[in-house]
């Protein structure tokens, strides 16, 4: 599962370079045979513009959103990409400068304005970015490109045209939603975001959006808060990137990475700060696990605690015999991993990249087990009785329940990240396989498969090739959990055709086919297969 490859030539720097959008789809050169059941589109999002004029963007999550699409038709494949015409992008292109502050890049006030108009714009409040570079998912019959702010952007998945900017604050009490919703079979969407709770305290709301409406009305307008989680610190919500959902429960993991709201609101316009400046780590808080019943939504007030971790991606969450099993891609300790994702770090020479990753939190795939049935008299003993896990939960005298995880995979500076499963059949259910992108000192250089029961692993890897999150597509009549294919976009900067979509057999990660195009592609984060 660990990388067998070094990258001394530094060709990974190419995936952090600006590229042009395409005016029309280009045909791919196919090797192997495209499975006949692939008839839709692979949609991916990531940054595509890394500077405006002579002003650079500084952080991995700052580049302007570029949507990529591979279309399958009759065994042929085409590739297409367009920048999403967000306000952040259009205004930057128009004014040839960074106009809206991004995650790690401060937008300086317009130099043409005088001191008075600049002073007044301080009081107008911050313009929040709509740069939707993280993911794309369906709400009702529409598709939205998203980041983690209150703005989501409706896109036409055929033409990749941008159709509408939506402000979630107009519909529901959240400051933003994650780019990682859970979507049920009928199209119901669940997501989480932080919000103002009761009595001027911070909280986290789970929001439910219904499936497509018979009367064709917008499901977003019918968004409802289902349940609210309290915040460990009154004025400092934790950064939340995803959450867990089993058949009957929500799991929210509150990590020690905090957003200092006071800093966020005050420092912004005056001192030229960005989002990254507003994060801080609480070194004493550890990690709080929160549980809530799903329907009807109800917070379950037990104090589940664990050692400090950073957490971006939940893998899967399921119930078994009175327990909730929570599988996550963890980063050990309280330091914010995003501190290591400045573009200057990622574009450094290989020795420097490795040196930086030595200092960073270490990645680990972990399984936590939360007991549902808790009695005060059971202090000091392990409450977890599932036979197949070494994870424990122990009640302390103060009523807190301390969770120790089982480690499913661990390799020094070798992360199993951007996890995917057979979501359609196994989301929220007891499962066996997870697929992921292997990060080698933060550089993506392999596709990995993990058997979460036996800890067996499989790897696909080629020299100087940089894949992206693998998406699982089930074979239509497939019976087994891993009966299907993985789709990933690979960038091989030295190759004759430097960008390709790779199709792997999900059973053993053997190559089925690839569709190569004559243009390079920057990094992508998340996406979906649209049948």
Phi, psi and omega in degrees: 000339179277160182289136176261011190233142171256166183230054185297334182285343175071024183292346176299341181300333182299330184282358176246033180243146178300143173226168180271153170281170181254147179275336176207160181298145177246141182288146179260153174270123186264133167244138185082195180237129178288124178305137187294338181282351176277106184232003186251225182226144168262119181251132181224151178231147175186182179282145179227343179238114188255001174202155176238116187059236178257015178260118181276155162270145190257335187245154179307329185262022182254331185303151186284142190298127177236128180258131180249148179216126168254123179257136176256130176206119177051044177077000177254159182225136172239156179239139183214151174206147178216145169289141175281130188275065177287167173300318182302316182288309185299317182289324177297315181295318182294315185265357179055038177202168175284116185261323183248130181298130178257185187309314182233017181229121180278133175268116179290150179299156181301119183296340182283343183275149179279173187299326182290313182292329176293318181300317182291327181292338174300323186275346179288347181093172186278139170276117183275139184290147173247021183289094192271070189262008191259315187202170174221137178206160182275140167234116187061234180258008182253163178239136183236134170269139191222156164236219184241012179267190180280356180257129171238157189234121181283132181233151174271114188285350175278309185264348187063020175283150178271128185251331187193141174260131182241131176261109183298335180297340178287346187241334189205152183280084172215152174276347181173168175233158180288169176269011183233071177289165165254135183238123182277169183305324183276000179099359175296133181250130172245142177209172181226148176202157177276158192206171170276122179268202181288146173058044175058026173258162178274152176207182179232130180252135167269128183248138177246129173246130185288167177289182180309137185268143180302323183273014177065012178285165186282120180299333181299326180293344179255019178298140178225147171280127183268318182203154181240134174259138178285161178259138180297325179241134190302312185253006183230093177289154174281154171290128180237127187248332176198175179213169181255146177217121174259192182296325185237000186223152166256141174239124177242124181258113182265108185269170181282001177277112189250150171261117179277099187296324182295317177297318183302314186280324186271314190290331192316291189283330187283310189262002180071049180258169179235184182301318184301329181292345187263001177269143173214157180254132172271111189280352184248348190283330187070201183243134178252126175263129179244142182236141175217145173286149188272313187218107359285150183296124179209127179289134179257112194272066171250146183264087177273127184231152176209169177297159185298129170223157164264145183215126174248314189238120166286143177267304178196161182219130179211162179259142176209111168055045177088012178229154170249121182263126187237109181258128186221158168266104186260157171235124190289140175097183187256356184285146183280119183300330182299341176298342183258006185249026171291142183300326179300323177293315187287336180265005182287168175292157189306318181298321179292318178302316181294320181298317180297318182292338176297326184277340191282164173302150182265137182277151179200136172274125186231149174243118173255146179236123182255121178283138180271330186255106189237129179237136185303329187284355185267034180301143169082351179247155181291123183274350184273120181244012176295130187290337191261006181229149175263002177296145182232160174218118186234126179282129176265169185296336180274007177092352177283151179246115187270126182257128171246134185273163163266136179272120180269330174202138177211127175215132185303122179057022178239102185266142164262107188226179183047056189287148175222155176224178169286081193294320185302319184260337190237004176298129178075009181235161176299128191221176184238325191241138170236145178242148182205175175260126179275123176259127179253102187053045180076355178266126183285114184225012177197160172254136186230150176234139182231128169272111187286348178273313185260347184070012175293145181229154175230151182223137164248131182202140173224150182300145176050038179233134188236098182280180178230175179320126179275131179255132183271132173234122183288139169296133190309316181255019183296137179265319186282155180302324183256023176277092183176194180235160172250136176249128177216148175265126182245136175250124179235085192306328183278348190284163178299316173245100196282352178234136177209156170263128183253134176247117181249149171287123184292342180293313188225009181061026174280151184283132175261314181197164168219150180237106189259142176233159187271045173209152181273164182224142173282177180301143169239153183261292184225171179180198183204158170261123180255110185299000000 
